[in-house]
């Protein structure tokens, strides 16, 4: 997903678990050998909300922000 000049890969870890997200963020984000992005946004289980989000930058920084820009993502509506 692209927004505000950043490109992130969103993964539903409820269906597709990522066992080493830091390493995966670096590998998948590589411009010449991976998809090419700024990092991963992992959607997962939460006891307090509908889901959780963990953000791993390609430069190994884990983002812990309450900013809502990562929530502006496409949604699938069940019919």
N, C-alpha and C positions, 0 to 999 in steps of 0.2 A: 504494500500500500504506500502511496505517495501523498505527502501533505506537508506544507510549510517548508519545502525544500529538503525534506528527509524521506528516505525510502526504507521501509521496514518490511520484514517477512513475518506474517502472522501465522501461528501454528496452534491448532486446537489440540492441546496435549491430553485432553480427555479421550480423544480418538487416536492420536499419533504421539505417543510419549517421546520426549527428548531426554536422554539419559545424562548427557553432558552439555547443558545449554551454553556454557561459556565457550567451549571448544567448537560447538556447532555454529554459534554466531560468527566466530572468526572464519571458519571454513566456508560456510554458505555465503558470507558477505564479501568474500574476495572477488575483486573485479574481473580477474583473468581466469580464475579456476572455479569460481562459484557463481551464484546468482547475481551477486553484486548488490549490496544494500548497506544501510547503516547499522543493521543489527536485527535481532529477533524480538518479537512480542509474543509471549507464550500465554495462551488462554487456558486456564485450569480451574480446578475445583475451589470453591470457597464455602466456608461455614457461615459467613456473614452476608454474602451477596449472591447474585445469580452466577457469577464467575469471578475468577481472579485474573490479574494480568501481571506478568513479570517481564521486564524489559532488559535485554542484554545487548549492549552496544558492541559493535565489531572491535572497538578499541579496549575491550575487557572492562568497561565501566558498567555496573548495574545501576539502572536508573530507578530511584525511589522518589517518584514525584506524584503529587496529587493533581497535577495539571491535567486537564481533560483532552488534550490534543490527540492522545492515542485512542480515545474513545470514539473519535470520528471515523468509524470504520464501517464497511458495508455490512448489512445484516440480511439474513435470509428469513423470510417470512413464511411460516408454515401455513398451507392452505387448509 
